Amino acid sequence: MASETTPGNPETTGADAIDRAIAQGLDFDGSPIPPVKLELYNKVMGLEAGRQRSGVSNTMRSRIVRIGAKHIPQEELNQMLIDANFAPLKDKEIAFYYGGK
């Protein structure tokens, strides 16, 4: 996979773009996020913040798979995981992230 970057709007790109928009209560188009949606989001994120974590490596792998599947072909992501000494893609991950492609 080519590691080519495409410049984008700094307000809508990057890992923190969503968090910044939520904190402002505004969608990327400038429209307000309805309070009921913000309340539910904050409630669920509060629950997640209090959850005991199983380990950094497991969380790293989960994030790599979840986000990588959006950008990287299955075989390539699987090899990248193996090369980095993570467990390869599981059948259920392949079905979930790549099954409809």
N, C-alpha and C positions, 0 to 999 in steps of 0.2 A: 504494500500500500504506500502510495506516495505521501510523503510528509509535507504536503503543500499547504500553505495557509492562505486563507481568503480573508482579507480585511473586512470587518463588519462594523456595525454600529456598536461602539463600546458600551452603550446602555443596554444592549440586548445580547451581548456575547460574553462568554466566560462563565466560569462556574458560579460566580456570585451574582450574576445578573438577576436571577429569579429572586434571590434573597433581598437584594436592594429594592426591587419593584414591590415585593410584599411589604417590606418595612415602610415604604412610601404609600402603600395602599393604592398603587396605580398600576394598571396593565401597561404593556409596552406601547399601546396605541394612545395612552394618556387617559383612558377612561378609568373611573374609580372601580376598585374591586369591591363588590357588595360586602357590607359588614358581616352578613351571615356566613359568607365563604371564608372571610378572614378569621372569624371566631372559630369555625370548625377546624381550619388549618392549624391555628394556634393551639387549640385543645389537643389535637392529635400529635403535633410536634412536641407539646409538653409531655405527653405520655411517653413518646419515644426518647426524650431527653432523660427520663428517669429509668430507662431500661438498662439492666446490667449487660455489659458487652462481653462477648466470648473471646475476643482477641483481635489484635490489629491486623494480623495477616489474613484472617478469615474475612474481615470487613474489606480489606484492600481487594481481595480476590472477587468478592461479591460486587464491589463497585466497578472493577475492571470488566467483569462479565456483563453487568447490566448496561453500562455505558458503551463498552467496546462493541457489543453486539449491534449497536445502532450505526457504527461507523466501519467495522472491520468484518470481512467475510469469515464465515465459520471456521474454515480450515486454518486460516491465517491466525485468528484469535486463539484457537486451540494450540497451535504451535508456539505462539508467543507465551501462553500460560506455561506450557511445558518447559520452554527455554528459561523462564524466570523461576523455575522450581515450584510452581503452583500446580495444583491438581488440574488435569485436563477437564474440558467441558463434560458435564454430566448429561446423560440422556434427557433428563427432564429440562435442563437448561437449553439444550439444542431444540427440543420440541417447543419450548416456550418462546425463545428468542428468534429461532430460525425456522420454525415449522411452517409459518405462513408465507415464507419468501420463495 
